[in-house]
Amino acid sequence: MMLPMLLRTSPPVARTTDELPDAIDKVAESAAPTHRFLRRQWYAAALDTYGGTARTLLVERGGQPMLALPLIGLGPAPLRMAQLPGCYWPFRSGPVALDAGPDDFAALLGEAGRQVRGFRLGPVYDDDPMLQGLLDAARASGWRAMPRFIADSYLLDITARQAEGVWPRLSTLRKNRFNEKHLAALGEPDWSFASGADWTPALFDDLAAVERASWLNSRTDGSDAKFTLDGHGRFWRSVVADPVLADMLWVALLRMDGKPAAFSFDINAGTHKFAIANSYDVAFRQRSPGKLLYYRNLVRAVADGITRVDWGAGDSGYKRLIGAEPGPAIRDWLFLRPGLPALAGRLLAKHWARQGQAPTREAADGD
């Protein structure tokens, strides 16, 4: 009883530390389950992959870390602008303890103003706890917060779908079994799942091999690939150095005659699944291996207690077919401190917004 009382009565203390302190993990452990992947190694993997030198803004109450905001430089050094390190999937944000309050965010923003002229937060969802707390603090303190629209998100509410009847529908599963029989005519299929200690270099190599055999490799420059070393493979290989994060990373994998043919890669955060990437070898495209695999993945998710799947941004066609509906918009934000930076923001706001995407009708109606 004493610790919660102490946290409520103690004033927030904000400070800046060099690099990435262990306190980031303590904040993540007390964050909402959907945000507990925002651990120290998540940011360390980004620095290792994409570069940058980090410093971290911390807010503590009674010696307990409440908020953490790692930052790296953004643009020319004289501008004194910053952004969060990290991966775009599923979003870029900082961990927030569930019991963090307005005073904590005010202290964080005050410390940010002493360190930088402004910072970028995102891409991030509209309902993100760090974003919501900073927006309230910005309104109260004269900071300018500038959004640009990136994309709609799509969410599959499994609990709601099941309330409407059996889900996935038996007719869908029967059709999938029929297609799996035809797939078996091309080779021997092996369906498997992996997580935790299963994350070996060989497994990452298998996922990279699927991407190299996919449409992504033939239609793009491959820079968006998640697992190739000329894509983002180094990031994910570094993430699993933290066993807590390794346990959150999940993959469903199809092999044909022992050769990797399709995968569905996720982050499992409590009862919430972030669908990060799906890919398949185009040699099997006529048998829809990707679709067959992600339905198997969803059936396993239901058995494991997952109640919501976050499909993120991108093509909504197959997501809607599964039952996903538009969720919170995903935006990039610039926070500019009071004074000249905020004044400049008034002039730059439209230019910043144009750097994003044009909102869809659904997103515009919901704003």
N, C-alpha and C positions, 0 to 999 in steps of 0.2 A: 504493500500500500504506500510505503514511503517514496519509492521511486517515481510512480506516476504523479504524486503530489508535487515532488521536487521539480519534475519536468514542467508542470503547469505553472509553477510560481517562479521558476528561474528565468531571468531574461536571456534572450538569444545572444550568443557571442559568435560573430563572423570573423573568419580569418582566411588568408590565402596561403597555401602550401605549395612548394615546388613539387613537380611531377605528380604521381598518382598515389595518395596515401591509402593504407589499409582501411581507413575509416569509410571509404566508398562502399566496401563490402558490408559494413555494419548498417549503413543507411539502406542498402539494397535488401538486406535481410528483414528490415522492418517496413519495407514498401508494400504496395499492393502486389498480389501474386503475379499480375500481368507485367510488372516492371522489375521483377527480381533478377532478371538476366542482366540488368545494368550494373554489373560488378566491375571491380577494378580491372580484371583481365579483359573484359569487353573493350575497354578503352585502350589498354596496353596493346592488345592485338591490332587496334587501328593505328596506333603510333608505329608499331613494328612494320605494318603493311604500307601505310600511306604517308608516313613521316610526320614530323612536327614535334615540338617540345611542349609538354603540358604543365600547367599549373592548375590547382583545384581550389575553388571557393567552397568553404565548409561553414555550415552553421550548426552550432551545438547548443544544447540546453542541459544544464546540470552535468556536463561532461559527456552527454550522449549526442552523437551526430544525428542531425535531423534532415539536412539537405546537403547534397554534393553536386557541384557543377564544374566538371573538368573543362578546361578551355585550352585551345591552341590558337596561334595567330591566324588572322584572316586578312589577306591583302598586304599591301606595303606596311612595314613596321611603323613608320611615322604616323599612320592613321590610328594606331592603337585600337584596332578592331580584333575580335576574336570569334571563334565558333567552337562547337563541341566536336571532339574527335568521335569516331564511331563508324558504324556501318549504316547504310540507308535502310536495311531490312532488319527488323520491321519499322524502326523509326530511330531518330536521334533525340535523346533527351537525357535528363539526369535523374537519379533516384530521389524519392521523396518519402520520408517516414509517414506512416498512416496518420500519426497524431501531430504532424507539422501544422502550424497555424499561421495566420496573417503576419504576426510579428516576425516569424522566421523568414518569410519571403521578403519582408521589408528589409531585414538585416542582410539577406543575400544580395538584394539589389543595391543596397548601400555600399556593400563591399565591392560589388562589380563596378560601381561608379568610381571607386578609388583606384581600380586596376586598369580599366579600359574605357574607351569612349562609347563602345557599343559591342553587341555580340549577336550572333546568329543562333537561333534555336530551331532545329528541325532539319528535314521534314518531320513533322510530328502531328499527331491526331488532335482534333479540336478539344477532346475531353481529357487530354493528358494532364496529370496532376501538376507537374512542374510548370507547364504553360499556364494553366488556370491560376495558380498562385502568383506567378510573375505578372500576369495581366492585371490582376487586382492591385498588386503592389505598384505597378507602373502607373495606373490611373491615379493612385493616391499621392504619388511623389513627383509627377511631372515628366516621367520617362515617356518616350514615344515608342509605341509598338506597331510595327508595320508588317502586315501579312501579304503573302502571295500564294495563290491557290496552286496546288500540285496535282491532286487527283482525288477522286472519290475512293473510299474504302468499301469493301464488301464483306459482310458478316453472315455467317451461317449459324443461326440459333438452333442447335440440335434439340434442345428441350422443347422449343416451340413447335418444331417440325414433328417431334414425336407425339406432342399433345394433339396433333391433327390426325394421327393415325400411325401405322407402322412405318418407320423410317430407318434406313432406306427402304423404299417400296419393294415388296416381294417381286413385282414384275421387273423392276430394274435389276435385281440380283439374279433373276432367272435369265434375263437377256445377257448379263455379264458372264454367267457360267457358259452360255451358248458360245459367246465370242471367245472365251478362254479355251474352249475345245478347238476352235479354229486356229487360235494362236499356237496351240500345242502341235499343230500339223507342221509348224515351221521349226520346231525344236523342242527340247524339254524345258518347260518353264520352272523356275524356282523362285518362290515368293518369300521374302524375309524382312525382318525389321531389325534395326540396330540403334543403340544408344549407349551412353556412358563409356564403359571400358572398351566397347566395340570400335571406338573411333581410333583406328590405326592409319598409318600412312597408306596402306594398301586399300583401305576402304575409301579414303579420299581420292586415290588414284582411280578407283572404279567409277566414282561419280564424275570425275573429270573426263573419263573415257566416254561416258554417255553424252556429255555435253559436246565433245568433239565430233560425235557421230550424229548430232541433232541438227535441227533447222537453224539453231542459234549460230552454229559454226559456219553454215553455208550462206546465210543471209545477212550476217552482221560481221563486224570486225572481231567479235569474240570478247570484247572488253567487259561486257556485262555478265559473262559466265561466272558462276559462283565458285567453281572448284578448280578450274584450270589455273596454272601458275601465272599465266599472262592475263588472267581475269582477277577474281577475288579469292583464289584458293588459299593464299598465304594467310589471309585473315581468319578463315574458319579453322585452319590447322593450328593457328596460334590460340584461338579461343579455347580449344579443348585442353589446354594446359591447366585450366581450372576445372577440377573434377565436378564441381557444382554445375558449371556451365555445360560440361560434357554430358551430364545426366539430363539436361534440358534439351539438348540437340537430339533430334529424332529423324530417322530416315526409313522409308519403305523402299525396298529395292527388288526389282525383277531382273533375274538373270536368265538368259536363254542358252542352253547347252554350256552353262558355266560362264558365259560372257555377259557383263552388265549391259542391260538393254533399256531400263527405265528406272527413274527414282522419283520420290516425292519427299522433300526435305522440309522439316518444320522445327519450330521451337515450341516445346510444351511447357507452358507457364501455369502451373496449377491446373484448373479445369479449362484453361484457355489455350488453344493451339494457334500459333502464328504459322500460316502456310508461306514459306519463304520461296521455294523454287520447285518446279516440276519439269522434267525433261525426259526425252526418249530417243532411242536410235531410230532414225527415219527409215531404216530397212524394214521395220515392223509396223510402220504407220497405218497400213490398211487394216490392221487388227486392233487399233486403238489401245496400245499397251499403256499409255499414260492414263487414260480414263479408267481402264480396268484396275490399275494399280492404286489410283487415289480413292476409288470406291472401297477397295480392300483396306486402305489406310483409314478411311472414315469408319468402317465397321469396327476396326481395332480401336479407334479413338473412343467410340461409344462404349466398348467393353472396358476401356481404361478409365472411364469417368469424365472424359472431355465433354463439356456442354456447349462450347462455342468455338467455331473456327473462323479465324480472321484471315481472309484471303488478300488483304491489302489492296494495292492499286493494280491497274492493268486491265486486260480484256475481261469484260464482265459477262460475255456470252455463256461460257461453260459454268461460271460461278452461279449465274442466275438459274441455269438448268438444274444445278444441284439443290438450289433452294436459298442461295445467299441473297441478301438485300442490301441496299446502300446503307453504310454506316457513317461515322463521323468523317468529315472532310480531312484531307491531309494538306497541311500548309507549311511553308517556310516563314519564319518570323525574324525580323530585325528589331532589337531593342536598343534604343539610342538614349543616352543619359541626358538629363536636363541641360539647358543652355544651348550653345551653338550646335552640338550634334543633333538635338531634338529639332532645332530650327531648320537645320539642313534636311532633316527627315521630311519636313513638310514639303520641301521642294522635290525630294527624290521619291516620295511615296508612289506616285504613278509609274515612274520608271521601274521601281522595284517590283510592283505588281505585274507589269508587263513581262518581266523575266520569267514568270510562272506560266501556267496554262490557263486557258479560258475556262471558267467554271461551267459545268454542265447545268442544264435547267434544274435538275434535282438539287444540286449543290447550291445554286443561286437562290432557289426558293427556300432552302433551309437556313440560309445565312441570317 
